[in-house]
Amino acid sequence: MIGRMLLFFILLIFNTACFAQKGIPLSIGISEILHSKVLGEDRTINICLPDNYNPSDSVRYPIVYVLDGGVDEDFFHIAGIVRFSTQPWIDRFPQSIVVGIGGNTRRRDFTFPVENTDFIEKEGFQKANFPSYGGSEQYRAFIKNELIPYMSGNYKTNGKQTLIGESLAGLFSVEILLKQPELFDDYIIISPSLWWGDEFLLENADKFLQRNLKKNINVYLGVPNREEDVKMYDESKALSEVIKSNKQIHFVFDYMPDELHSTVIHQAVYNAFKKLYPKTVYSKQ
């Protein structure tokens, strides 16, 4: 009896394996390795192209850059939101290339240099959790001087660009918005860690925008339930007051009381596209 059962399970496993091999693989994109001279390391770039992308035709596409864009981070679900929003029966905005930047050095890449790190423990974290930090200037240079030119040189892009960042990536997105706003047309910023550096970016936001912003841009700022982190909410709200006072910014502030810091990004990205581009192909004019 035991022998028969063992034979049955072996045949079951064999048949399952054979059946699986007959399937057609599904693919939503490709991964490339881009060597960065600025960072002195390789970075994984995950790319999802529009359905009708054809290197031989004349159509060019916007790019949506996802900072936490590894396959084990936010690449897949954000690519899905973009795909949904650009389907012909939705047509909220043009079909776009999604670029996810992978890597596990976000605490280094997304933070700017500070004189001391005493504020980290004041915020309830351990300094040991930030063994490396302060690399945001180099990371901005990587994006501006290496990644964006690489994409425009190897893919059919039209120059319109969106940046998506949450938490520490949200902090970094705010830094780009304030210091180099010309890099992107749309900023989707979610639950930014403005506490870094004793709120330096928040305190200097108006000064940076007045000095650096030279074109019209769209900015979405989404935050989760206030009671989870009152300080983070209040910081984002204070930033929103600065941003919305600038006439060159089309601004949306989105409070999501049903979301937490750990869950907010998916709903926020969907909301951002919906609020920044409110009309679909069937919307009443």
N, C-alpha and C positions, 0 to 999 in steps of 0.2 A: 504493500500500500504506500509506504513512504517513498519507494522507488518510483511508483507511478506519479505521485504528486510532484516529485522532483523533476521528472521528465516533462510534466505538464507545464511547470513554471519556466523551464529552460526553453520550451517551444514557444511559450507566450512572450518571453523576452525577445527571442529571435524574431518572431513575427512582428512584434511592435517595432523593433529596430528596422526591419525591412520596410515596413509601412512608412516609417518616418523618413527613410531615405528617398521615398518616392515623392515627397512633398516638394513644393516650390519655395525656396527661401524668400523671405520678405526683407526688404531693405528700405530704410528711409533716408539714408545718407552715406557719407564716407568720412573716414578719419585720415587726417594728414599730419605729418610731423613737420613743424616749422622751426628751424633753428633760429634763435634770437641772439644776435651779436650783443644787443643792449643788455639782455639778461644773462648772457653767457650760458644758455641752456636750451634744450629742445622743449617745445610746447606742442601739445596735441590740440589740433583744431578739428572740430566736428562740424560737418557741413551738410545741410539739408537743402537740396535744390527744388525749385518749383516743378510740378508735374510735367509741364510742357517745355522745360528748359532744353534748348537746342543750341549747341555751340555754333551752328551754321547760320542761324537766322539773325535778325537785327534787333530782337527784343532784349532790353536791358532791365535789370531788376534792382529794387532797394535791398538793403541788407539789414537784418536784425541781429545785433551782437548780444550774446548771452554771457555774462561774466562768469557765473558759476555754471559753465556749459559742458562739463564732463558727462559721459554716458551714465555715470552713477550720481549725477547731480540733477540739473534742470533742463538738459538739452532735449530729451524726448518729449516731455509734456509741453514745453513751450513751442517746439516745432509743431506739435499737434494743434495748439491754439492758433498759430499762424496759418497752418493748412486749413483749418476750419473757417477762419475769418476771411480767407481769400478764395474759397470755393465759389464757383460762378453763381450759385443760388444765394450766396451771402454777399460777396463782393464788397466787403467793408473797406478794404484798401487793396492796392495791387499785390499780385503774387510776389513773394519776397524770398530771398536767400536767407536762411538762418545759420548763423555761425556761433557755435558754442566753444568757448575757450576753456579747455580742461586744465587741471593742475591741482595740487594739494598744498599750495604755498600762499593761500589767500590771506593769512594773517601778516605775511610779509608784503605781498603785492598790493593789498588794498588799504594799507595804513601809511600815513605820512610820518616823517621823523618828529620826535618829541625830545625835549631836554631831559625829562625823567618820566618814569612810568608809575609814579605813585597813584595816579588816578585810576589805574587798572583795578587795584584792590578796593578802592573807594566805590567802584562800580560793582563789586561783588565777584570779581574774577581773580585768578591767580596770575602773578607775573610769569610764572613758569609756563603758562599756556601760550605765552608770546615770546618764545626763544629767539625769533627773528621778526623784525618789524621795520617799518619806515621805508619801504621800497616803492611807494606809489609813484614817485617822479619817474623812476626807471620804467615802471609798468605803463605809465602814460606814454612814454617815449616808444615803448614796444608797440603799443596799439597804433599810435600816430605814424611812426616812421617805418614800421615793419609789417604789421598785420594788415592794416588798411591798404597800403600799396600792394601787398601780396594778393589780396582779394581782387582789387581792381585790375591787377596785371594778369590774373589767371582766370577770372570769372567775369561774366557779363553784368557789370554793375552800372547803376545810373547816377551814383553819387549821393543818393538819399540814404541816411543811416539812422538807425534806432539803437539805443543802448538800454539794456535791462540789468538792474542790479538790486539785490536784496541783502539786508543786514550789513555786514562789512563791505560787501559788494555795493550796497546802497550808499555807504559812506564814500566809497571810491567814485561812484557815479555823481554824487554831490560835488566832490572835489573837481571832477572834470567839468561839470556844469559851471562851477564858479571860476575855475582857472583857465580852461580851454573850451568854452562853450561852442566854438565853431566846429568842433569835431563831429557833433551829431545834430540831427534835426529834431529828433524826438528822444526825450529822456523818460524812462519808466523806472521810477525810484520807489523802493518798497522798504518800509521799516528800517530806515538808515541808522547806523550806529554812530550817531552824532556825538555821543559821549567821548569818543576817542580824542585825546589831546585836550581834555577839559573844555570841550565844545568850541574849539578854535574855529572850525569852519562856520559854525552857526553864528558866532560872535562877529565874524568878518564877512558874512555872506553878502550883505548889501554893498560893502566896499568893493568886493571882488566883482560882483555883477556890474556895478556902475563903471568899473574900469575895463572889463573884458568883453562884455556882451555887445556885439556889433550887428547881430542879425536876429530875425524873428525865429523863435523855436517853440516847440510844444513840450510841456513838462507835466507829468502825472506823478503825484506823490500819494502812495497808499499806505495806510497804517492799520494794524489789527486792534483788538480789544484794548481799550485804555487801561482797564483794571489789571491786566496782566503786567503791564510795565508803564506806570504813570509818567515816569520821567522821560522815557523814550517817546511816548505820545506827545507830551508837552514840548519836547525838543522839535519834533516834526511839525507840530502846530505853529511854533515860533518861526521855523523856516518857511512855512507856507505863507506867513504874513509878509515876509521879505520878498518871496518870489512873486506873489500875486500883485505886488505894488509896482512891478516892472512892466511897462507897456509893451515891451517886445516879446513877452512870454504869454502864450496861451496856456493857462494853468488850470489843472484839475486837482482838487484835494479830495481824497476818498477814504472815509472812515468806515471800517468793516468790523462792527462789534461782534459778529459771529465767528471771526477768525482769530487764531493765535499766531504768535511769531513763527511757529513751526509749520503752520498750514497756509499762511496768507498768500504766498507767492503765486500759486496757480490762479486763485480767484482774482488777485490783483492784476495780473497780466491780462486776463480776459477782460476785466473791467476797464483797464487802461485803453485797450484798442477800441472798446465799445464807446468810451467817453471821449476819446480824442478823435475818433472817426464814427460819429453816431449814426450815419446813414448807411443802409444796405441797398442792394439793387432793387428791393421791393418796398423800401421806405416811401411813404407819401412825401412828396416834395412840398 
